[in-house]
Amino acid sequence: MDAKFTASGTQPAMLPTVRRWVHQRISRKTSSEQGSAVTGFLFTSLLLTIVLMGLLQLVMIMHTRVMLIDIAGEAARIGGRYGGSTNQGITHAQQLLTTVPGQHTVTATPTTIGGRQAITVNIAAELPILGPYGIPGGLKVQGSGFIEEIVSSS
């Protein structure tokens, strides 16, 4: 029983038998596996599509939020300019909101921030859930701007 082993540790006579068995196991197709590649592709494609659509919807929500924050801040600065009013801020916000889909509600109120007079513009807009359609009033943003005043140097 003196057997010689190769570098891999198996007997040379056993190697073709193992290869034949592995080849038969790999190449054997059973009737239960027929069409499994098509089904796997379908489910993978469906899952990938759902994830991609969710990601695009998240991007749309974040884009809408950033646009609303920018519009509220700019409207507050317009309303706070020297000689400006809250109505000018509201009008400017409504003009800019034509680029954002959905319904919007704009309010502006004079406030005090750090001891200085300011204008705060509040915008309530739709939270886009399915494309541009969504929950009315789901997104609420606020922008503030100081009211400019002329200070005499005398």
Long-range contacts (C-beta under 8 A, 24 or more apart in sequence): 57-128, 57-129, 57-130, 57-131, 60-128, 60-131, 60-132, 61-127, 61-128, 64-100, 64-101, 64-102, 64-125, 64-127, 64-128, 64-139, 65-139, 65-141, 67-99, 67-100, 68-100, 68-123, 68-125, 68-139, 68-141, 69-141, 69-143, 71-96, 71-97, 71-100, 71-123, 71-143, 72-121, 72-122, 72-123, 72-141, 72-142, 72-143, 73-121, 73-143, 73-144, 73-145, 74-143, 75-106, 75-108, 75-121, 75-143, 76-108, 76-118, 76-119, 76-120, 76-121, 76-143, 76-144, 76-145, 77-145, 78-145, 79-108, 79-119, 79-121, 79-145, 80-118, 80-119, 80-145, 80-146, 80-147, 80-148, 81-148, 82-148, 82-149, 82-150, 84-147, 84-148, 86-110, 86-119, 89-119, 89-121, 89-145, 90-121, 93-121, 93-123, 97-123, 97-125, 100-125, 101-126, 101-128, 101-132, 102-126, 102-128, 102-132, 102-133, 102-134, 102-136, 103-136, 105-137, 110-147, 111-144, 113-144, 113-146, 116-146, 116-147, 117-146, 117-147, 117-149, 118-144, 118-145, 118-146, 118-147, 119-144, 119-145, 119-147, 120-144, 121-145
